[in-house]
Amino acid sequence: MIQELDDRSMTRMRGVHPDLIRVVLKANDVFQTQHPGLSFFVTEGLRSLDRQRELLAKGASKTLNSRHLTGHAVDLAVRLDGELRWDWPLYGKLGVSVKGVAVGLGVSVVWGGDWRNFRDGPHFELDRRAYPA
């Protein structure tokens, strides 16, 4: 049975671009269908500059030019049988699902797991070329 995104996830997508919300909502269904026992939730969407500075200071981000600041990015966390997990292979599966949904919806999405210098498995953003801030 597919679980809907919880209220907390929906709240965390306030201020996020509608096209990215469409991708996340559809990806929720697809990911659970493709990978029984796995689900995800939204950890962050639109972010304040103060929050971005905090993450930069902790080393959890490498920029003050984050797409989170403009509502063009979300971070997703994977659950395995209801338990939060950070295992890289799970995020590879999530990346394939989200990118596939984005292509199907005609939305250009960049996955942080494809970055070379700072791989960020939970991070998905609208492509700057198609969605300038």
N, CA, C and O atoms as CSV, one atom per row, in Angstrom:
chain,resi,resn,atom,element,x,y,z
A,1,MET,N,N,0.834,-1.185,0.000
A,1,MET,CA,C,0.000,0.000,0.000
A,1,MET,C,C,0.882,1.253,0.000
A,1,MET,O,O,1.813,1.368,0.798
A,2,ILE,N,N,0.584,2.169,-0.884
A,2,ILE,CA,C,1.378,3.386,-1.004
A,2,ILE,C,C,0.941,4.389,0.061
A,2,ILE,O,O,-0.244,4.672,0.231
A,3,GLN,N,N,1.940,4.916,0.771
A,3,GLN,CA,C,1.681,5.924,1.791
A,3,GLN,C,C,1.782,7.308,1.157
A,3,GLN,O,O,2.729,7.595,0.425
A,4,GLU,N,N,0.816,8.149,1.439
A,4,GLU,CA,C,0.871,9.546,0.998
A,4,GLU,C,C,1.983,10.251,1.777
A,4,GLU,O,O,2.361,9.818,2.865
A,5,LEU,N,N,2.495,11.330,1.213
A,5,LEU,CA,C,3.442,12.134,1.970
A,5,LEU,C,C,2.736,12.691,3.200
A,5,LEU,O,O,1.577,13.099,3.129
A,6,ASP,N,N,3.439,12.704,4.320
A,6,ASP,CA,C,2.834,13.166,5.567
A,6,ASP,C,C,2.688,14.688,5.587
A,6,ASP,O,O,3.245,15.392,4.744
A,7,ASP,N,N,1.932,15.175,6.562
A,7,ASP,CA,C,1.675,16.613,6.687
A,7,ASP,C,C,2.970,17.398,6.853
A,7,ASP,O,O,3.099,18.502,6.325
A,8,ARG,N,N,3.914,16.845,7.572
A,8,ARG,CA,C,5.192,17.535,7.777
A,8,ARG,C,C,5.917,17.728,6.448
A,8,ARG,O,O,6.476,18.795,6.194
A,9,SER,N,N,5.909,16.702,5.599
A,9,SER,CA,C,6.527,16.831,4.277
A,9,SER,C,C,5.822,17.893,3.450
A,9,SER,O,O,6.470,18.699,2.782
A,10,MET,N,N,4.500,17.894,3.494
A,10,MET,CA,C,3.748,18.877,2.723
A,10,MET,C,C,4.041,20.292,3.224
A,10,MET,O,O,4.182,21.219,2.427
A,11,THR,N,N,4.130,20.453,4.529
A,11,THR,CA,C,4.462,21.760,5.105
A,11,THR,C,C,5.848,22.199,4.664
A,11,THR,O,O,6.065,23.376,4.376
A,12,ARG,N,N,6.781,21.271,4.609
A,12,ARG,CA,C,8.159,21.608,4.216
A,12,ARG,C,C,8.289,21.954,2.739
A,12,ARG,O,O,9.324,22.459,2.304
A,13,MET,N,N,7.240,21.684,1.967
A,13,MET,CA,C,7.267,22.066,0.556
A,13,MET,C,C,6.568,23.407,0.303
A,13,MET,O,O,6.433,23.820,-0.849
A,14,ARG,N,N,6.125,24.083,1.355
A,14,ARG,CA,C,5.548,25.423,1.176
A,14,ARG,C,C,6.624,26.341,0.610
A,14,ARG,O,O,7.745,26.397,1.117
A,15,GLY,N,N,6.266,27.049,-0.439
A,15,GLY,CA,C,7.207,27.967,-1.067
A,15,GLY,C,C,8.074,27.321,-2.132
A,15,GLY,O,O,8.868,28.002,-2.781
A,16,VAL,N,N,7.931,26.005,-2.323
A,16,VAL,CA,C,8.689,25.290,-3.355
A,16,VAL,C,C,7.954,25.451,-4.689
A,16,VAL,O,O,6.724,25.482,-4.734
A,17,HIS,N,N,8.713,25.551,-5.749
A,17,HIS,CA,C,8.146,25.725,-7.086
A,17,HIS,C,C,7.138,24.602,-7.373
A,17,HIS,O,O,7.409,23.440,-7.072
A,18,PRO,N,N,5.984,24.940,-7.947
A,18,PRO,CA,C,4.936,23.939,-8.211
A,18,PRO,C,C,5.399,22.763,-9.078
A,18,PRO,O,O,4.931,21.643,-8.878
A,19,ASP,N,N,6.297,22.986,-10.026
A,19,ASP,CA,C,6.767,21.878,-10.863
A,19,ASP,C,C,7.558,20.866,-10.046
A,19,ASP,O,O,7.456,19.661,-10.280
A,20,LEU,N,N,8.339,21.344,-9.096
A,20,LEU,CA,C,9.101,20.425,-8.251
A,20,LEU,C,C,8.169,19.684,-7.301
A,20,LEU,O,O,8.387,18.507,-7.014
A,21,ILE,N,N,7.155,20.347,-6.821
A,21,ILE,CA,C,6.159,19.671,-5.977
A,21,ILE,C,C,5.485,18.544,-6.760
A,21,ILE,O,O,5.304,17.446,-6.234
A,22,ARG,N,N,5.116,18.811,-8.010
A,22,ARG,CA,C,4.501,17.762,-8.845
A,22,ARG,C,C,5.423,16.552,-8.969
A,22,ARG,O,O,4.972,15.409,-8.888
A,23,VAL,N,N,6.718,16.807,-9.165
A,23,VAL,CA,C,7.682,15.708,-9.292
A,23,VAL,C,C,7.742,14.912,-7.996
A,23,VAL,O,O,7.694,13.682,-8.019
A,24,VAL,N,N,7.847,15.601,-6.872
A,24,VAL,CA,C,7.956,14.910,-5.572
A,24,VAL,C,C,6.712,14.076,-5.295
A,24,VAL,O,O,6.824,12.933,-4.852
A,25,LEU,N,N,5.535,14.625,-5.547
A,25,LEU,CA,C,4.297,13.883,-5.276
A,25,LEU,C,C,4.186,12.629,-6.145
A,25,LEU,O,O,3.831,11.561,-5.648
A,26,LYS,N,N,4.482,12.753,-7.417
A,26,LYS,CA,C,4.428,11.583,-8.314
A,26,LYS,C,C,5.535,10.594,-7.963
A,26,LYS,O,O,5.311,9.383,-7.974
A,27,ALA,N,N,6.725,11.101,-7.651
A,27,ALA,CA,C,7.852,10.226,-7.299
A,27,ALA,C,C,7.545,9.416,-6.043
A,27,ALA,O,O,8.010,8.285,-5.903
A,28,ASN,N,N,6.769,9.988,-5.137
A,28,ASN,CA,C,6.389,9.254,-3.934
A,28,ASN,C,C,5.681,7.951,-4.308
A,28,ASN,O,O,6.002,6.893,-3.767
A,29,ASP,N,N,4.735,8.023,-5.216
A,29,ASP,CA,C,3.994,6.831,-5.646
A,29,ASP,C,C,4.901,5.861,-6.407
A,29,ASP,O,O,4.892,4.658,-6.144
A,30,VAL,N,N,5.671,6.385,-7.337
A,30,VAL,CA,C,6.528,5.548,-8.177
A,30,VAL,C,C,7.590,4.844,-7.341
A,30,VAL,O,O,7.810,3.644,-7.506
A,31,PHE,N,N,8.245,5.568,-6.456
A,31,PHE,CA,C,9.323,4.996,-5.636
A,31,PHE,C,C,8.810,3.837,-4.792
A,31,PHE,O,O,9.454,2.790,-4.713
A,32,GLN,N,N,7.660,4.018,-4.165
A,32,GLN,CA,C,7.106,2.954,-3.328
A,32,GLN,C,C,6.653,1.761,-4.162
A,32,GLN,O,O,6.747,0.617,-3.717
A,33,THR,N,N,6.167,2.023,-5.358
A,33,THR,CA,C,5.750,0.936,-6.242
A,33,THR,C,C,6.951,0.146,-6.735
A,33,THR,O,O,6.920,-1.084,-6.770
A,34,GLN,N,N,8.001,0.847,-7.113
A,34,GLN,CA,C,9.212,0.192,-7.625
A,34,GLN,C,C,10.005,-0.513,-6.537
A,34,GLN,O,O,10.689,-1.502,-6.802
A,35,HIS,N,N,9.914,-0.001,-5.301
A,35,HIS,CA,C,10.742,-0.512,-4.202
A,35,HIS,C,C,9.891,-0.726,-2.949
A,35,HIS,O,O,9.925,0.095,-2.032
A,36,PRO,N,N,9.129,-1.821,-2.903
A,36,PRO,CA,C,8.311,-2.090,-1.718
A,36,PRO,C,C,9.154,-2.061,-0.439
A,36,PRO,O,O,10.266,-2.587,-0.399
A,37,GLY,N,N,8.604,-1.444,0.589
A,37,GLY,CA,C,9.323,-1.306,1.862
A,37,GLY,C,C,10.066,0.013,1.973
A,37,GLY,O,O,10.451,0.425,3.068
A,38,LEU,N,N,10.271,0.685,0.828
A,38,LEU,CA,C,10.944,1.981,0.842
A,38,LEU,C,C,9.923,3.095,0.672
A,38,LEU,O,O,8.918,2.943,-0.022
A,39,SER,N,N,10.202,4.206,1.314
A,39,SER,CA,C,9.415,5.425,1.147
A,39,SER,C,C,10.358,6.589,1.408
A,39,SER,O,O,11.525,6.379,1.738
A,40,PHE,N,N,9.868,7.800,1.264
A,40,PHE,CA,C,10.694,8.962,1.588
A,40,PHE,C,C,9.826,10.058,2.170
A,40,PHE,O,O,8.599,10.016,2.087
A,41,PHE,N,N,10.489,11.038,2.761
A,41,PHE,CA,C,9.803,12.230,3.248
A,41,PHE,C,C,10.678,13.436,2.946
A,41,PHE,O,O,11.875,13.303,2.688
A,42,VAL,N,N,10.069,14.604,2.980
A,42,VAL,CA,C,10.775,15.847,2.677
A,42,VAL,C,C,11.393,16.372,3.969
A,42,VAL,O,O,10.695,16.582,4.961
A,43,THR,N,N,12.709,16.581,3.945
A,43,THR,CA,C,13.372,17.151,5.122
A,43,THR,C,C,13.473,18.661,5.027
A,43,THR,O,O,13.377,19.359,6.037
A,44,GLU,N,N,13.670,19.175,3.798
A,44,GLU,CA,C,13.736,20.626,3.617
A,44,GLU,C,C,13.318,21.008,2.218
A,44,GLU,O,O,13.541,20.276,1.254
A,45,GLY,N,N,12.705,22.173,2.130
A,45,GLY,CA,C,12.360,22.779,0.851
A,45,GLY,C,C,12.932,24.176,0.845
A,45,GLY,O,O,14.149,24.358,0.833
A,46,LEU,N,N,12.045,25.175,0.854
A,46,LEU,CA,C,12.476,26.567,0.902
A,46,LEU,C,C,13.235,26.807,2.198
A,46,LEU,O,O,12.797,26.401,3.274
A,47,ARG,N,N,14.362,27.463,2.081
A,47,ARG,CA,C,15.262,27.634,3.228
A,47,ARG,C,C,15.641,29.113,3.366
A,47,ARG,O,O,15.795,29.816,2.367
A,48,SER,N,N,15.786,29.569,4.589
A,48,SER,CA,C,16.219,30.944,4.843
A,48,SER,C,C,17.733,31.064,4.658
A,48,SER,O,O,18.456,30.069,4.703
A,49,LEU,N,N,18.192,32.282,4.453
A,49,LEU,CA,C,19.627,32.523,4.327
A,49,LEU,C,C,20.347,32.167,5.623
A,49,LEU,O,O,21.463,31.648,5.585
A,50,ASP,N,N,19.727,32.437,6.763
A,50,ASP,CA,C,20.344,32.061,8.050
A,50,ASP,C,C,20.530,30.552,8.143
A,50,ASP,O,O,21.583,30.083,8.574
A,51,ARG,N,N,19.528,29.799,7.747
A,51,ARG,CA,C,19.631,28.327,7.756
A,51,ARG,C,C,20.726,27.869,6.795
A,51,ARG,O,O,21.480,26.947,7.107
A,52,GLN,N,N,20.816,28.509,5.631
A,52,GLN,CA,C,21.847,28.148,4.669
A,52,GLN,C,C,23.237,28.417,5.233
A,52,GLN,O,O,24.150,27.610,5.059
A,53,ARG,N,N,23.394,29.541,5.901
A,53,ARG,CA,C,24.693,29.858,6.539
A,53,ARG,C,C,25.059,28.811,7.589
A,53,ARG,O,O,26.214,28.401,7.698
A,54,GLU,N,N,24.063,28.391,8.352
A,54,GLU,CA,C,24.268,27.364,9.383
A,54,GLU,C,C,24.760,26.059,8.740
A,54,GLU,O,O,25.707,25.445,9.229
A,55,LEU,N,N,24.122,25.644,7.655
A,55,LEU,CA,C,24.517,24.407,6.974
A,55,LEU,C,C,25.900,24.531,6.342
A,55,LEU,O,O,26.667,23.569,6.335
A,56,LEU,N,N,26.218,25.697,5.818
A,56,LEU,CA,C,27.546,25.938,5.256
A,56,LEU,C,C,28.605,25.826,6.343
A,56,LEU,O,O,29.650,25.214,6.125
A,57,ALA,N,N,28.352,26.404,7.498
A,57,ALA,CA,C,29.302,26.352,8.615
A,57,ALA,C,C,29.527,24.924,9.104
A,57,ALA,O,O,30.629,24.582,9.531
A,58,LYS,N,N,28.489,24.091,9.043
A,58,LYS,CA,C,28.591,22.688,9.467
A,58,LYS,C,C,29.240,21.803,8.409
A,58,LYS,O,O,29.602,20.662,8.696
A,59,GLY,N,N,29.390,22.317,7.189
A,59,GLY,CA,C,29.916,21.509,6.087
A,59,GLY,C,C,28.853,20.692,5.383
A,59,GLY,O,O,29.174,19.858,4.535
A,60,ALA,N,N,27.588,20.916,5.720
A,60,ALA,CA,C,26.491,20.187,5.085
A,60,ALA,C,C,26.101,20.816,3.752
A,60,ALA,O,O,25.306,20.247,3.003
A,61,SER,N,N,26.656,21.981,3.458
A,61,SER,CA,C,26.464,22.648,2.172
A,61,SER,C,C,27.784,23.280,1.782
A,61,SER,O,O,28.641,23.527,2.631
A,62,LYS,N,N,27.942,23.538,0.503
A,62,LYS,CA,C,29.180,24.141,-0.004
A,62,LYS,C,C,28.942,25.510,-0.617
A,62,LYS,O,O,29.836,26.064,-1.257
A,63,THR,N,N,27.731,26.071,-0.430
A,63,THR,CA,C,27.419,27.326,-1.110
A,63,THR,C,C,26.403,28.160,-0.341
A,63,THR,O,O,25.606,27.644,0.443
A,64,LEU,N,N,26.457,29.456,-0.589
A,64,LEU,CA,C,25.383,30.348,-0.141
A,64,LEU,C,C,24.447,30.661,-1.308
A,64,LEU,O,O,23.532,31.474,-1.175
A,65,ASN,N,N,24.679,30.017,-2.442
A,65,ASN,CA,C,23.866,30.219,-3.641
A,65,ASN,C,C,22.954,29.004,-3.869
A,65,ASN,O,O,22.745,28.580,-5.006
A,66,SER,N,N,22.427,28.466,-2.801
A,66,SER,CA,C,21.608,27.254,-2.872
A,66,SER,C,C,20.268,27.512,-3.546
A,66,SER,O,O,19.673,28.580,-3.395
A,67,ARG,N,N,19.807,26.517,-4.289
A,67,ARG,CA,C,18.484,26.584,-4.906
A,67,ARG,C,C,17.371,26.508,-3.846
A,67,ARG,O,O,16.223,26.849,-4.128
A,68,HIS,N,N,17.710,26.066,-2.638
A,68,HIS,CA,C,16.736,26.066,-1.543
A,68,HIS,C,C,16.288,27.492,-1.204
A,68,HIS,O,O,15.156,27.702,-0.770
A,69,LEU,N,N,17.160,28.450,-1.399
A,69,LEU,CA,C,16.854,29.841,-1.040
A,69,LEU,C,C,15.751,30.441,-1.895
A,69,LEU,O,O,15.108,31.410,-1.492
A,70,THR,N,N,15.531,29.876,-3.068
A,70,THR,CA,C,14.524,30.400,-3.992
A,70,THR,C,C,13.340,29.443,-4.179
A,70,THR,O,O,12.455,29.707,-4.993
A,71,GLY,N,N,13.321,28.342,-3.433
A,71,GLY,CA,C,12.229,27.378,-3.563
A,71,GLY,C,C,12.371,26.464,-4.766
A,71,GLY,O,O,11.387,25.903,-5.248
A,72,HIS,N,N,13.593,26.314,-5.250
A,72,HIS,CA,C,13.852,25.472,-6.419
A,72,HIS,C,C,14.536,24.158,-6.051
A,72,HIS,O,O,15.074,23.482,-6.928
A,73,ALA,N,N,14.524,23.781,-4.764
A,73,ALA,CA,C,15.169,22.534,-4.341
A,73,ALA,C,C,14.445,21.928,-3.150
A,73,ALA,O,O,13.800,22.618,-2.361
A,74,VAL,N,N,14.576,20.606,-3.052
A,74,VAL,CA,C,14.096,19.861,-1.884
A,74,VAL,C,C,15.150,18.834,-1.502
A,74,VAL,O,O,15.939,18.386,-2.333
A,75,ASP,N,N,15.146,18.478,-0.241
A,75,ASP,CA,C,15.939,17.357,0.244
A,75,ASP,C,C,14.956,16.284,0.696
A,75,ASP,O,O,13.977,16.570,1.386
A,76,LEU,N,N,15.230,15.048,0.296
A,76,LEU,CA,C,14.373,13.920,0.624
A,76,LEU,C,C,15.162,12.899,1.429
A,76,LEU,O,O,16.340,12.676,1.152
A,77,ALA,N,N,14.541,12.281,2.409
A,77,ALA,CA,C,15.181,11.244,3.222
A,77,ALA,C,C,14.429,9.934,3.038
A,77,ALA,O,O,13.199,9.901,3.017
A,78,VAL,N,N,15.186,8.867,2.908
A,78,VAL,CA,C,14.611,7.541,2.646
A,78,VAL,C,C,14.302,6.820,3.955
A,78,VAL,O,O,15.049,6.889,4.931
A,79,ARG,N,N,13.166,6.126,3.927
A,79,ARG,CA,C,12.796,5.216,5.023
A,79,ARG,C,C,12.783,3.801,4.463
A,79,ARG,O,O,12.291,3.565,3.360
A,80,LEU,N,N,13.317,2.877,5.220
A,80,LEU,CA,C,13.242,1.452,4.906
A,80,LEU,C,C,12.400,0.823,5.997
A,80,LEU,O,O,12.787,0.804,7.166
A,81,ASP,N,N,11.235,0.304,5.603
A,81,ASP,CA,C,10.284,-0.258,6.560
A,81,ASP,C,C,10.028,0.704,7.721
A,81,ASP,O,O,9.950,0.296,8.880
A,82,GLY,N,N,9.901,1.994,7.383
A,82,GLY,CA,C,9.565,3.019,8.367
A,82,GLY,C,C,10.742,3.625,9.102
A,82,GLY,O,O,10.561,4.581,9.857
A,83,GLU,N,N,11.943,3.103,8.907
A,83,GLU,CA,C,13.129,3.581,9.621
A,83,GLU,C,C,13.981,4.469,8.720
A,83,GLU,O,O,14.316,4.084,7.600
A,84,LEU,N,N,14.334,5.668,9.214
A,84,LEU,CA,C,15.186,6.590,8.466
A,84,LEU,C,C,16.529,5.939,8.174
A,84,LEU,O,O,17.167,5.376,9.063
A,85,ARG,N,N,16.952,6.024,6.908
A,85,ARG,CA,C,18.223,5.409,6.498
A,85,ARG,C,C,19.020,6.383,5.658
A,85,ARG,O,O,18.460,7.221,4.952
A,86,TRP,N,N,20.343,6.263,5.742
A,86,TRP,CA,C,21.251,7.113,4.960
A,86,TRP,C,C,22.154,6.287,4.058
A,86,TRP,O,O,23.113,6.829,3.508
A,87,ASP,N,N,21.886,4.996,3.884
A,87,ASP,CA,C,22.710,4.115,3.041
A,87,ASP,C,C,22.710,4.634,1.604
A,87,ASP,O,O,21.651,4.837,1.010
A,88,TRP,N,N,23.891,4.845,1.057
A,88,TRP,CA,C,24.005,5.415,-0.289
A,88,TRP,C,C,23.210,4.634,-1.341
A,88,TRP,O,O,22.548,5.270,-2.162
A,89,PRO,N,N,23.233,3.303,-1.369
A,89,PRO,CA,C,22.475,2.601,-2.426
A,89,PRO,C,C,20.982,2.930,-2.440
A,89,PRO,O,O,20.357,2.908,-3.500
A,90,LEU,N,N,20.414,3.232,-1.292
A,90,LEU,CA,C,18.996,3.596,-1.246
A,90,LEU,C,C,18.757,4.924,-1.963
A,90,LEU,O,O,17.731,5.109,-2.618
A,91,TYR,N,N,19.708,5.842,-1.833
A,91,TYR,CA,C,19.571,7.144,-2.491
A,91,TYR,C,C,19.801,7.028,-3.994
A,91,TYR,O,O,19.266,7.823,-4.767
A,92,GLY,N,N,20.581,6.057,-4.405
A,92,GLY,CA,C,20.714,5.779,-5.836
A,92,GLY,C,C,19.385,5.355,-6.425
A,92,GLY,O,O,19.019,5.789,-7.517
A,93,LYS,N,N,18.662,4.511,-5.710
A,93,LYS,CA,C,17.328,4.085,-6.160
A,93,LYS,C,C,16.369,5.272,-6.195
A,93,LYS,O,O,15.583,5.421,-7.131
A,94,LEU,N,N,16.442,6.115,-5.162
A,94,LEU,CA,C,15.589,7.292,-5.115
A,94,LEU,C,C,15.907,8.225,-6.285
A,94,LEU,O,O,14.999,8.755,-6.925
A,95,GLY,N,N,17.186,8.421,-6.560
A,95,GLY,CA,C,17.587,9.288,-7.662
A,95,GLY,C,C,17.034,8.818,-8.994
A,95,GLY,O,O,16.540,9.620,-9.786
A,96,VAL,N,N,17.115,7.523,-9.241
A,96,VAL,CA,C,16.582,6.972,-10.497
A,96,VAL,C,C,15.078,7.210,-10.576
A,96,VAL,O,O,14.572,7.603,-11.627
A,97,SER,N,N,14.365,6.982,-9.494
A,97,SER,CA,C,12.910,7.172,-9.498
A,97,SER,C,C,12.530,8.633,-9.726
A,97,SER,O,O,11.686,8.928,-10.573
A,98,VAL,N,N,13.139,9.540,-8.984
A,98,VAL,CA,C,12.782,10.954,-9.098
A,98,VAL,C,C,13.131,11.485,-10.480
A,98,VAL,O,O,12.330,12.194,-11.089
A,99,LYS,N,N,14.311,11.154,-10.983
A,99,LYS,CA,C,14.703,11.641,-12.309
A,99,LYS,C,C,13.793,11.073,-13.393
A,99,LYS,O,O,13.457,11.777,-14.346
A,100,GLY,N,N,13.393,9.814,-13.262
A,100,GLY,CA,C,12.482,9.214,-14.238
A,100,GLY,C,C,11.128,9.901,-14.248
A,100,GLY,O,O,10.561,10.157,-15.310
A,101,VAL,N,N,10.611,10.199,-13.062
A,101,VAL,CA,C,9.338,10.912,-12.964
A,101,VAL,C,C,9.469,12.304,-13.585
A,101,VAL,O,O,8.588,12.741,-14.325
A,102,ALA,N,N,10.563,12.994,-13.284
A,102,ALA,CA,C,10.768,14.343,-13.813
A,102,ALA,C,C,10.765,14.333,-15.337
A,102,ALA,O,O,10.139,15.186,-15.967
A,103,VAL,N,N,11.465,13.369,-15.928
A,103,VAL,CA,C,11.489,13.268,-17.392
A,103,VAL,C,C,10.071,13.051,-17.915
A,103,VAL,O,O,9.658,13.693,-18.880
A,104,GLY,N,N,9.334,12.154,-17.284
A,104,GLY,CA,C,7.968,11.868,-17.707
A,104,GLY,C,C,7.047,13.075,-17.615
A,104,GLY,O,O,6.112,13.208,-18.405
A,105,LEU,N,N,7.307,13.950,-16.658
A,105,LEU,CA,C,6.489,15.151,-16.488
A,105,LEU,C,C,7.026,16.338,-17.285
A,105,LEU,O,O,6.405,17.401,-17.313
A,106,GLY,N,N,8.172,16.161,-17.928
A,106,GLY,CA,C,8.765,17.259,-18.694
A,106,GLY,C,C,9.383,18.338,-17.829
A,106,GLY,O,O,9.445,19.502,-18.224
A,107,VAL,N,N,9.847,17.947,-16.635
A,107,VAL,CA,C,10.465,18.885,-15.701
A,107,VAL,C,C,11.958,18.567,-15.623
A,107,VAL,O,O,12.341,17.425,-15.369
A,108,SER,N,N,12.789,19.567,-15.839
A,108,SER,CA,C,14.237,19.376,-15.813
A,108,SER,C,C,14.755,19.451,-14.378
A,108,SER,O,O,14.750,20.512,-13.754
A,109,VAL,N,N,15.206,18.292,-13.863
A,109,VAL,CA,C,15.664,18.183,-12.479
A,109,VAL,C,C,17.121,17.738,-12.450
A,109,VAL,O,O,17.554,16.916,-13.258
A,110,VAL,N,N,17.858,18.293,-11.510
A,110,VAL,CA,C,19.246,17.906,-11.262
A,110,VAL,C,C,19.279,17.200,-9.914
A,110,VAL,O,O,18.703,17.676,-8.936
A,111,TRP,N,N,19.964,16.054,-9.873
A,111,TRP,CA,C,20.098,15.303,-8.617
A,111,TRP,C,C,21.500,15.519,-8.058
A,111,TRP,O,O,22.490,15.379,-8.775
A,112,GLY,N,N,21.577,15.858,-6.778
A,112,GLY,CA,C,22.865,16.064,-6.114
A,112,GLY,C,C,23.735,14.823,-6.084
A,112,GLY,O,O,24.951,14.929,-5.928
A,113,GLY,N,N,23.141,13.655,-6.232
A,113,GLY,CA,C,23.923,12.416,-6.266
A,113,GLY,C,C,24.759,12.277,-7.520
A,113,GLY,O,O,25.677,11.457,-7.560
A,114,ASP,N,N,24.460,13.070,-8.555
A,114,ASP,CA,C,25.242,13.053,-9.787
A,114,ASP,C,C,26.402,14.044,-9.761
A,114,ASP,O,O,27.236,14.036,-10.667
A,115,TRP,N,N,26.467,14.886,-8.751
A,115,TRP,CA,C,27.544,15.873,-8.678
A,115,TRP,C,C,28.867,15.175,-8.385
A,115,TRP,O,O,28.899,14.184,-7.656
A,116,ARG,N,N,29.938,15.679,-8.939
A,116,ARG,CA,C,31.258,15.060,-8.766
A,116,ARG,C,C,31.970,15.508,-7.496
A,116,ARG,O,O,32.583,14.689,-6.811
A,117,ASN,N,N,31.898,16.791,-7.173
A,117,ASN,CA,C,32.690,17.327,-6.065
A,117,ASN,C,C,32.020,17.203,-4.699
A,117,ASN,O,O,32.705,17.131,-3.679
A,118,PHE,N,N,30.715,17.178,-4.670
A,118,PHE,CA,C,29.997,17.117,-3.399
A,118,PHE,C,C,28.713,16.330,-3.638
A,118,PHE,O,O,27.648,16.911,-3.845
A,119,ARG,N,N,28.821,15.013,-3.607
A,119,ARG,CA,C,27.649,14.169,-3.866
A,119,ARG,C,C,26.651,14.320,-2.726
A,119,ARG,O,O,26.987,14.147,-1.554
A,120,ASP,N,N,25.423,14.644,-3.096
A,120,ASP,CA,C,24.377,14.953,-2.132
A,120,ASP,C,C,23.127,14.157,-2.502
A,120,ASP,O,O,22.233,14.663,-3.181
A,121,GLY,N,N,23.078,12.915,-2.049
A,121,GLY,CA,C,22.002,11.995,-2.421
A,121,GLY,C,C,20.592,12.468,-2.123
A,121,GLY,O,O,19.691,12.193,-2.916
A,122,PRO,N,N,20.352,13.167,-1.015
A,122,PRO,CA,C,18.993,13.607,-0.715
A,122,PRO,C,C,18.515,14.808,-1.536
A,122,PRO,O,O,17.325,15.121,-1.515
A,123,HIS,N,N,19.406,15.486,-2.255
A,123,HIS,CA,C,19.109,16.782,-2.873
A,123,HIS,C,C,18.619,16.669,-4.318
A,123,HIS,O,O,19.232,15.999,-5.149
A,124,PHE,N,N,17.494,17.346,-4.594
A,124,PHE,CA,C,16.934,17.446,-5.942
A,124,PHE,C,C,16.581,18.902,-6.182
A,124,PHE,O,O,15.973,19.557,-5.334
A,125,GLU,N,N,16.971,19.402,-7.354
A,125,GLU,CA,C,16.673,20.792,-7.666
A,125,GLU,C,C,16.252,20.942,-9.119
A,125,GLU,O,O,16.596,20.121,-9.969
A,126,LEU,N,N,15.500,22.006,-9.391
A,126,LEU,CA,C,15.138,22.339,-10.751
A,126,LEU,C,C,16.382,22.875,-11.445
A,126,LEU,O,O,17.131,23.668,-10.874
A,127,ASP,N,N,16.591,22.441,-12.668
A,127,ASP,CA,C,17.756,22.845,-13.444
A,127,ASP,C,C,17.747,24.369,-13.643
A,127,ASP,O,O,16.747,24.942,-14.076
A,128,ARG,N,N,18.852,24.998,-13.326
A,128,ARG,CA,C,18.971,26.463,-13.445
A,128,ARG,C,C,18.742,26.946,-14.873
A,128,ARG,O,O,18.229,28.044,-15.086
A,129,ARG,N,N,19.122,26.124,-15.852
A,129,ARG,CA,C,18.957,26.546,-17.248
A,129,ARG,C,C,17.486,26.645,-17.629
A,129,ARG,O,O,17.103,27.523,-18.403
A,130,ALA,N,N,16.675,25.769,-17.102
A,130,ALA,CA,C,15.239,25.777,-17.407
A,130,ALA,C,C,14.432,26.600,-16.420
A,130,ALA,O,O,13.356,27.099,-16.752
A,131,TYR,N,N,14.955,26.744,-15.196
A,131,TYR,CA,C,14.250,27.441,-14.121
A,131,TYR,C,C,15.191,28.425,-13.430
A,131,TYR,O,O,15.621,28.181,-12.303
A,132,PRO,N,N,15.513,29.534,-14.093
A,132,PRO,CA,C,16.358,30.521,-13.412
A,132,PRO,C,C,15.603,31.144,-12.237
A,132,PRO,O,O,14.387,31.327,-12.292
A,133,ALA,N,N,16.326,31.460,-11.200
A,133,ALA,CA,C,15.676,32.032,-10.012
A,133,ALA,C,C,15.371,33.508,-10.204
A,133,ALA,O,O,14.825,34.147,-9.305
